[in-house]
Amino acid sequence: MRLLCTNDDGILAQGLACLIEAAEPLGEITVVAPDREQSATSHSLTLHHPIRPIERGERRYQVDGTPTDCVMLAVEALMPERPDFVLSGINHGQNMGEDVLYSGTVAAPSMAISFAGGDLRADVSMLRDQIAPLRDLIRHVLSLPSFPEHTLLNINLPPLRGDDIMGVRLTRLGRRVYSDSLKPMQDPWGRQIYWIGGGSIAWSGEETSDFRAIQEGYISVTPLHLDLTHHAMLASAERWWQHP
């Protein structure tokens, strides 16, 4: 089994080290990851300058680009054969609800894995305690007789010790609403600038949603596909679109 590991927090991130430790007993690991944090880059590609892989060990590369750059480079240049699965993470923070639309973690993988804790520097021992249950989950997915095409699994780990995890739930995306996330300030020359981030977050969703699973101590596994078409609207098109 050939497994490609990447992330959007950078090759030195603690979460990536935990993912590699979880996955190493399950197959041959190749790591191709950004040289710095690339959060919220989604499916962006580096088009206006070349990208350079730097070898950091056997089947270990850092790249001056985005997570999608890393996967493309790994598949088309660095790996002698295509990987069977791409594992992305473990992200420093949850990726639930609308996060998946711009997440660098979710942009890359067959499985995107995030830790729904706060400050990972404080929670790193808690995350390491989840390596064994995460390995069991990845092993289970790899053992499935078939994996749907054009599908990825968005996995969120609750901020709990491994023994306190209630189990695994298959979930759907919840809804996440940001408020006051734009911070006005001034640069050293008195010019107006804005910082995006922070603010307050409100969640909503059904009992089967991802954030409810995390609240209740479960690992959330949300199957996602790349077809964003609103099929119900297509089916009812004759009621609102008049052909000339």
N, C-alpha and C positions, 0 to 999 in steps of 0.2 A: 504494500500500500504506500503510495507516494503522497505525502502531505506537504502543502505549502503553507507556511505561517507568515502572516503580515500583520500590520496594525496601522493606526493613525496617530499614536502617541510617541512614536519614534523607537528606534531599535534598542535604546537603553532603558525603555520603560519596564517597570516591575511587572505590569500585567502581561507583557509579551513573554517575559521569562517564565511566568507561571503557566502560560499556555503551552510553551515548549515543553515544560516539565510534564504537563498533563498528557501531551500528545506523543512524546518520544517513545513510550512502550508500544504504540499502536502502528508504527510504520516508519518509513524513512523520511526524515524531516529536512526540508529546505526552508531557510528563513531569508526573506527579502523584504526589508522594511525601510521606511523613510529615515533620513538622518536627523530629523527634527519633528516636532509635533505638527500634525496636518489635520487637526480636528475641523469638522464642518466643510471639508473639501469635496465631499460627495463623490461623483463620478468624474471629477475634473482631471484633465490630462495636461501635461506640460508640453506646449506646442511651440514656444518661442525661444527655447534654448535647449541644447542637448542635455540628456541626463547621463550621469556617470555612476555605474555600480562600483563599489569598493569592497573587496573581499575581506571579511573579518574572521575567517576560519573556514573549515570544510563545510560547504553548502550554506554559508552564512554571508549575506551581502547587505550593505547599507546603500541607499539610493537617495540622491538629492532631488526627490520628486514626491508625488502624491501616492496614496495607497494604490490607486488604479495604475499609475505608472509602474509601481513595483510588481503588480500581478502580471501586467503585460510583458514587462521585461523578463520576469521569471519564466513565463510560459513560452515566449518566443525566442529567448536568447540564453538564459542561464541554466535552465533545466534540460537535460538530454531527452526527457520524455515529459508529456503533460502530467500535471498532478491529478490524482484521483479526486482529491478534495482540497479546497482552500479554507483555511481557518484564520479568522481575523479577530484580533483582540489581545488580551482581555482589556477592553476599554476602561479607562479611568472615569467611570460615571455611566449612568444608565443610557440606553438608547431605546426609548419606547415612544409609542404614539407617532406624531409627526417628525420626531427626531430622525426616523429612518430615511426621510426624503433628502436630508443634507449630510447625514453622518458619513465621515470617512471610513469608519469601521464597517458599516453596513454596505458601503459601496464595493468592497472587494470580494466577498466570500461565497463559499457554499454554506459556511456557518459563521455568523457574526456573534461574538461573545462579549458581553459587557457586565461590569460589576456595578450594581445600583447602590453603591455607598457614597459617602461624601468625600472626605480627604483621604485618598488612597495611602498617603504616607502614614496616617494614623491607623488605617484599616488593612495594611498589607499583611499582617499576621492572620487576619480574618480571611482574606482572599486566599492566602496559601493554604488555609485549612479547607478550602473548597476544591483543591486540586484533585483529590480522589473522587468526589462525586462528579466533578466535571469530566474526568477521564471516563468514568462509567457511562455518562451520557454520550460522549463522543463515540465510545466503543459501540454503544447500542445503535447509534445512527449509522456508523460505518458497516454494521452487520445487517442492516435492512436489505432484503432481497432486491429492492428497487428504490430509486430516489427520483422523484418527479423532475422532469426537465424544466429548465428555466425557473428553478425554485431555490430559495435560500432559507435557512433557519435563523431567525433573529433570537438569540438566547440572552436572557438577562438573569444574573445571579443576585439573590437577595443579600443584603448586608448582615449576614449571620454566620456563626460558626458552622462548620460542616455538619456536625451532629444535630444541629437545631433546624436544619432544612426540612420542611414538611414533605417534600417530594417534588415532582415535575408536573407542570400543567401545560397542555396545549392551549394557546390563547389567541386572541385577536388584538389588533392595535387599539389602544385607547385614544383619548384626545388630550392634548396638552396645550394650555393657553398661557402665554407669557404676558406679563405686565411690567411696565417700567424697566424694560431691558436696554434702553438706550440712555447712556449717561453722558450729558454734556459737560465739557470741561475746556480748559484752555491749554495750549502748548506753551513752552517757555517764552515765546515771543508774543503772547497774548492773543493768538489767533484761535478761533473757535474750532474745536474738534469734538468727536463723539466716540464713545467706547461702547461696543455692542457686547452685552453679557450681563449676568446677574439678574436682578429684579425678582419678582415673585412668580410662582408657577401654580396653576390650578389644574387638576386632573379630572376627567370625567370618562365614563365608559361603563359597559355592561359588566356583569359578574364574571364573564369569561375574558375580560380584557387583561392586558399584560400588567398594568400597574396594580390591579387588584391582586393578581397572583403574587407579586412582589410584596405588597402590603401584608399578605397573609402568610408569608414565609416560604413560598414555593419558587422553584426555578421556572421562569416563563420561557416557553418555546413557541414562537410565532412563525408559522410558515408564510413566506412572502413570495410573490412572483413579480416579474418585470412588466407584465401587461397592465398598464394603468387605465385602460379603456373602461369607460362607464357603460357596461354591456346593457344594463336595464334601460338606459337612455337610448341606446341604439335600437333596442327592441320596440320602443315606443315612438320612434322618429316620425312615423306617419301622422302623429297627432300634433306635432309642432313645426314640422318642416314641409313647406309647400314647394314642390318641384315646379319650375317654370314650364 
